[in-house]
């Protein structure tokens, strides 16, 4: 029998089945057992690979997506990268509307993957014609043979995580998971995971993470959209200034809000203690774990899975830049480790 080359046909076959990794040093002093679902192991380095591939495959199966079509989307960067990657493999064009809050690293990556990018102001209202929501809608309307992914209002966003991420967490923990902590932006990740796990065991707690400056936590608690909650903040891909229908608030047990500063510092700390080079929202997710722990959410028998959504390489000019951190007031010169200062040998 001839030996066969064991190769994948494309990077798309690597989407999903990301590992769960026990958190050790970063969790010292916390009651319970803590595990990270590390989505940076996806080929596009984020959890958004899952929804991008699921939505595109579904559109192809329904005949909505035709050969040579253009894919249009609103994105903070990660979904856009996933769509651009998939478009390359499947032969589609890709146009993306991105918030100017997205890191320059993310925007450069989108361009490098062949996507046309519109950078839109983050400080305007969602219905402002300059917002990335409205720009994407307009581009879709003006572009023949195009589809608008519309992740914030697409039920397939939830379905992608119900079919994959939630199922993986259940199987990887042998059903022993007691709590899941997930950042909430479009809400697809937390809703899909929560739906699957609640069906398996209704006692599992689905704990959300929101940002100060976002409306999600208050809406979850009151069902009221409060514009007074909205103000500018730095974390990308977390929180919202609108209510996404891709969020099933009934599945989520509770939210906490995290700050820009604490989330940025936590991401750096995870990288330095666990050897996991994680993004800004991963820092936000574990900062929320600490806050939930302080609230007494966990006990010695708790098995807590926290989703780390993406990779640190997308934030080199932001949270991993000492200069940027100092500019934001997140890092004092006294807190910079001088032993790590780069030395140039001439």
Secondary structure, 3 states (H helix, E strand, C coil): CCCCCCCCCCHHHHCCCCCEEECCHHHCCCCCEEEEEEHHHCCCCECHHHHHHHHHHHHHHCCCCCCCCEEEEEECCHHHHHHHHHHHHHCCEEEEEEECCCCHHHHHHHHHCCCEEEEECCCCCCCCCCCHHHHHHHHHHHCCCEEECCHHHCHHHHHHHHHCHHHHHHHHCCCCCCEEEEECCCCHHHHHHHHHHHHHCCCCEEEEEEECCCCHHHHHHHCCCCHHHCCCCCCCCCCCCCCCCCCCCCCCCEEEEECHHHHHHHHHHHHHHHCCCECHHHHHHHHHHHHHHHCCCCCCCCEEEEEECEEHHHHCCCCCCHHHHHHCCCCCHHHCCHHHCCCCCC
